Amino acid sequence: MFKPVSAKEERLLPVYVYGSESLEHQAQISRGKGFMLHSQISVCYSGEGVFTDHNNVSHKVQSGDIMYFTSATSNSYKPTSVPWKTDYIVMGGYALIELMMFLGYSKSGVIHLTENIKEKVYQNFKTIIELNNSNTENAHSICSRLLYTVLFDIASCIEGNPNNDKANLIKPCIDYIKSNYMHDISISALAEMIKVTPTYLGIIFKKVYNITPQKFLTNIRIENSKQLLVSNKNMSLSDVAINSGFNSESYFCNTFKKYIGITPTEYRSINTFGEI
């Protein structure tokens, strides 16, 4: 049974398990806009299915495969044999998007687990689901730590993992963005930092993170604003915008709605009443 996290303090973790479930047979699912606020990973134990990603590309899914997709990403999947046994974990957290980008996850896809880590991933999935559906003290904090491990282990199986020379080249830019996102940051200044042209910086970002430097910066700002909306209930939207690097409340609200699908006020309201 799917059991969403209810403790508000757990939602302040950089990465947390929002919900999880074991399924003896995964039914057909179609999400035109994906999950509004969360990302998901699923592991297949037996049977076969087909996963269709945001580019409408179909992927065969069988034993030892991981399906994953980020928030607000269209996707669908269906069984091609019965039963199609899977586990899934729904994830949240202000650092989740940045972490998944760094590890090499694109918006959605299928990853085949290598034999040397398959059993470890299986076991951690089972432990997370068991803890998430229990009353164990600090269960959600333990699940958060296990989720980090699962994401890193799965990422080690991604072909062309971005943790390479190009990722190291732009690391000073990443560190600078993470420390200074609340200030004005130009792409030209980031390029100058590592002595490349803005055009080449954009090419590297696309190869490593599959997005532009500007979108990476905006993602960081949006994730910070989500944390402020949750942890500072009385902070005005104008102050949230300024502290997240947006130069006006209206621009912040428009950008937030574009990226998340709902307004900052709606996001804060949903989170307040425990319905995310």
GUSEVEX-926686 format. One line per field, with one value per residue (C-alpha): residue number from 1; chain; y, z, x. Coordinates in steps of 0.05 Angstrom, whole numbers, plus 5000, padded with zeros to 4 digits. Each point is the difference from the previous one (the first is absolute). Example, Ala and Ser with C-alpha at 12.3 -4.5 7.8 and 13.67 -1.06 7.14 Angstrom:
REM residues 2
num: (1; 2)
cadena: (A; A)
yy: (4910; 5069)
zz: (5156; 4987)
xx: (5246; 5027)
This chain:
REM residues 276
num: (1; 2; 3; 4; 5; 6; 7; 8; 9; 10; 11; 12; 13; 14; 15; 16; 17; 18; 19; 20; 21; 22; 23; 24; 25; 26; 27; 28; 29; 30; 31; 32; 33; 34; 35; 36; 37; 38; 39; 40; 41; 42; 43; 44; 45; 46; 47; 48; 49; 50; 51; 52; 53; 54; 55; 56; 57; 58; 59; 60; 61; 62; 63; 64; 65; 66; 67; 68; 69; 70; 71; 72; 73; 74; 75; 76; 77; 78; 79; 80; 81; 82; 83; 84; 85; 86; 87; 88; 89; 90; 91; 92; 93; 94; 95; 96; 97; 98; 99; 100; 101; 102; 103; 104; 105; 106; 107; 108; 109; 110; 111; 112; 113; 114; 115; 116; 117; 118; 119; 120; 121; 122; 123; 124; 125; 126; 127; 128; 129; 130; 131; 132; 133; 134; 135; 136; 137; 138; 139; 140; 141; 142; 143; 144; 145; 146; 147; 148; 149; 150; 151; 152; 153; 154; 155; 156; 157; 158; 159; 160; 161; 162; 163; 164; 165; 166; 167; 168; 169; 170; 171; 172; 173; 174; 175; 176; 177; 178; 179; 180; 181; 182; 183; 184; 185; 186; 187; 188; 189; 190; 191; 192; 193; 194; 195; 196; 197; 198; 199; 200; 201; 202; 203; 204; 205; 206; 207; 208; 209; 210; 211; 212; 213; 214; 215; 216; 217; 218; 219; 220; 221; 222; 223; 224; 225; 226; 227; 228; 229; 230; 231; 232; 233; 234; 235; 236; 237; 238; 239; 240; 241; 242; 243; 244; 245; 246; 247; 248; 249; 250; 251; 252; 253; 254; 255; 256; 257; 258; 259; 260; 261; 262; 263; 264; 265; 266; 267; 268; 269; 270; 271; 272; 273; 274; 275; 276)
cadena: (A; A; A; A; A; A; A; A; A; A; A; A; A; A; A; A; A; A; A; A; A; A; A; A; A; A; A; A; A; A; A; A; A; A; A; A; A; A; A; A; A; A; A; A; A; A; A; A; A; A; A; A; A; A; A; A; A; A; A; A; A; A; A; A; A; A; A; A; A; A; A; A; A; A; A; A; A; A; A; A; A; A; A; A; A; A; A; A; A; A; A; A; A; A; A; A; A; A; A; A; A; A; A; A; A; A; A; A; A; A; A; A; A; A; A; A; A; A; A; A; A; A; A; A; A; A; A; A; A; A; A; A; A; A; A; A; A; A; A; A; A; A; A; A; A; A; A; A; A; A; A; A; A; A; A; A; A; A; A; A; A; A; A; A; A; A; A; A; A; A; A; A; A; A; A; A; A; A; A; A; A; A; A; A; A; A; A; A; A; A; A; A; A; A; A; A; A; A; A; A; A; A; A; A; A; A; A; A; A; A; A; A; A; A; A; A; A; A; A; A; A; A; A; A; A; A; A; A; A; A; A; A; A; A; A; A; A; A; A; A; A; A; A; A; A; A; A; A; A; A; A; A; A; A; A; A; A; A; A; A; A; A; A; A; A; A; A; A; A; A; A; A; A; A; A; A)
yy: (5000; 5069; 5041; 5073; 5035; 5043; 5032; 5070; 5000; 4941; 5042; 5046; 4945; 5012; 4934; 4960; 4942; 5027; 4932; 4929; 4934; 4928; 4976; 4927; 5025; 5070; 5024; 5047; 5073; 5062; 5069; 5056; 5050; 4952; 5011; 5073; 5005; 4934; 4952; 4925; 4939; 4929; 4934; 4939; 4932; 4955; 5002; 5052; 5066; 5061; 5070; 5060; 5061; 5075; 4997; 4946; 4949; 4930; 4957; 4927; 4988; 4932; 4970; 5043; 5064; 5067; 5049; 5072; 5067; 5070; 5045; 5030; 4951; 4962; 4925; 4935; 4927; 4935; 4926; 4953; 4939; 4980; 5008; 5060; 5004; 5068; 5045; 5075; 5060; 5070; 5053; 5073; 5050; 5067; 4969; 4942; 5031; 5025; 4932; 4962; 5047; 4992; 4925; 4998; 4986; 5033; 5016; 4928; 4934; 4927; 4976; 4928; 4981; 4965; 4934; 5026; 5050; 4969; 4964; 5061; 5044; 4947; 4996; 5075; 5008; 4948; 5032; 5070; 4974; 4961; 5060; 5050; 4960; 4989; 5040; 4992; 5060; 5043; 4956; 5056; 5025; 4929; 4995; 5065; 4973; 4935; 5038; 5037; 4932; 4973; 5060; 4997; 4925; 5005; 5058; 4956; 4960; 5059; 4998; 5063; 5022; 5074; 4994; 5009; 5052; 5047; 4998; 5016; 5057; 5036; 4982; 5071; 5027; 4952; 5017; 5074; 4994; 4960; 5054; 5061; 4983; 5056; 5051; 5021; 4948; 5008; 4943; 5040; 5006; 4924; 4988; 5047; 4963; 4938; 5037; 4977; 5036; 5005; 4957; 4945; 5003; 4987; 4941; 4969; 5011; 4966; 4940; 4993; 5021; 5000; 5072; 5070; 5037; 5049; 4943; 4968; 5067; 5007; 4929; 5016; 5064; 4965; 4944; 5052; 5038; 4935; 4990; 5072; 4994; 4938; 5021; 5073; 5002; 5075; 5022; 5042; 4978; 5062; 4980; 4928; 5025; 5046; 4947; 4950; 5044; 5026; 5074; 5009; 4964; 4997; 4969; 4950; 4980; 4992; 4959; 4957; 4985; 4983; 4952; 4968; 5006; 5037; 5068; 5011; 5015; 4935; 4962; 5030; 4985; 4928; 4989; 5031; 4952; 4939; 4984; 5002)
zz: (5000; 4981; 5063; 4989; 5050; 5047; 5046; 4975; 5029; 4956; 4938; 5019; 4987; 4936; 4973; 5031; 4985; 4989; 4991; 4978; 4984; 4977; 4944; 4982; 4933; 4973; 4962; 4941; 5018; 4956; 5026; 4949; 5044; 5048; 5074; 5017; 5056; 5006; 4963; 4999; 4992; 4989; 4999; 4961; 5033; 4950; 4939; 4945; 4981; 4955; 5025; 4955; 5018; 4991; 4929; 4983; 4994; 5025; 5042; 5017; 5076; 5029; 5062; 5027; 4966; 5032; 4974; 5022; 4986; 5030; 5020; 4947; 4948; 4957; 5001; 4994; 5012; 4991; 5011; 4941; 5044; 5063; 5055; 4994; 5070; 5020; 5059; 4995; 5041; 4992; 5019; 5020; 5030; 4984; 4977; 4960; 4931; 5006; 5026; 4944; 4948; 5030; 5000; 4927; 5003; 4942; 5004; 4993; 4977; 5014; 5031; 5002; 5067; 4997; 5036; 5052; 5029; 4982; 5066; 5040; 4964; 5009; 5075; 5010; 4962; 5047; 5062; 4980; 4986; 5066; 5040; 4964; 5017; 5073; 5064; 5011; 5034; 4951; 4943; 4950; 5016; 4990; 4935; 4976; 5011; 4965; 4942; 4990; 4995; 4951; 4955; 4999; 4988; 4942; 4970; 4997; 4947; 4955; 4935; 4991; 5073; 5003; 5058; 4952; 4976; 4973; 5067; 5035; 4952; 5018; 5074; 5019; 4964; 5038; 5066; 4985; 4980; 5064; 5043; 4963; 4968; 5040; 4962; 4927; 4961; 4927; 4954; 4974; 5070; 5010; 4934; 5017; 5066; 4963; 4939; 4947; 4957; 5022; 4940; 5019; 5073; 4975; 4959; 5061; 5044; 4948; 4997; 5075; 5027; 4937; 5013; 4989; 5053; 5008; 5013; 5049; 5038; 4998; 5027; 5059; 5013; 4995; 5048; 5050; 4995; 5014; 5063; 5023; 4985; 5045; 5056; 5005; 4998; 5016; 4949; 4945; 4928; 4985; 5053; 4975; 4930; 5021; 5044; 4943; 4948; 4963; 4987; 5009; 5032; 4934; 4963; 5056; 5001; 4924; 4999; 5058; 4966; 4935; 5033; 5055; 4969; 5059; 5031; 5061; 5042; 4978; 5015; 5069; 5014; 4976; 5043; 5060; 4999; 4986; 4931; 4958)
xx: (5000; 5026; 5014; 5021; 5045; 4960; 5052; 5015; 5070; 5018; 4983; 5057; 5051; 5042; 4973; 4943; 4954; 4930; 4968; 5015; 4966; 5011; 4956; 4989; 4974; 5013; 4939; 5001; 5014; 4998; 5019; 4994; 5035; 5035; 5000; 4990; 5051; 5038; 5046; 4995; 5045; 4972; 5037; 4976; 5010; 4964; 4956; 5006; 4970; 5009; 5019; 4986; 5041; 4987; 5027; 4949; 5056; 4982; 5047; 4994; 5001; 5017; 5031; 5057; 4977; 4987; 4947; 5010; 4969; 5004; 4942; 4955; 5026; 4949; 5007; 4961; 5013; 4962; 5011; 5013; 4999; 4962; 5020; 5047; 5030; 5028; 5017; 4997; 5024; 4973; 5052; 5002; 5049; 5030; 5066; 4970; 5000; 5071; 5023; 4967; 5028; 5070; 4994; 4980; 4926; 4963; 4925; 4979; 5027; 5018; 5065; 5023; 5032; 5067; 5006; 5049; 4950; 4932; 4989; 5023; 4949; 4946; 5013; 5002; 4934; 4969; 5029; 4975; 4930; 4998; 5024; 4957; 4938; 5020; 4998; 5074; 5033; 5039; 4976; 4996; 5071; 5026; 4961; 5031; 5071; 4982; 4969; 5066; 5035; 4948; 5006; 5076; 5000; 4951; 5039; 5062; 4963; 4983; 5038; 5042; 4993; 5016; 5048; 5059; 5049; 4945; 4964; 5066; 5012; 4936; 5002; 5024; 4938; 4955; 5031; 4994; 4926; 4984; 5033; 4976; 4933; 4966; 5042; 5002; 5041; 5016; 5018; 5058; 5029; 4993; 5035; 5056; 5010; 5024; 5029; 4951; 4949; 4927; 4981; 5049; 4976; 4930; 5024; 5034; 4939; 4956; 5047; 5007; 4932; 4957; 4978; 5027; 5040; 4941; 4951; 5048; 5004; 4924; 4991; 5045; 4961; 4933; 5022; 5024; 4934; 4962; 5040; 4987; 4926; 4996; 5047; 4981; 4924; 4996; 5053; 4968; 5004; 5041; 5052; 5000; 5013; 5057; 5033; 4996; 5031; 4939; 4998; 4925; 4941; 4962; 5059; 5009; 4927; 4998; 5064; 4977; 4934; 5036; 5049; 4955; 4931; 4968; 5011; 5045; 4938; 4967; 5065; 5004; 4927; 5004; 5062; 4968; 4942; 5043; 4974; 5062)
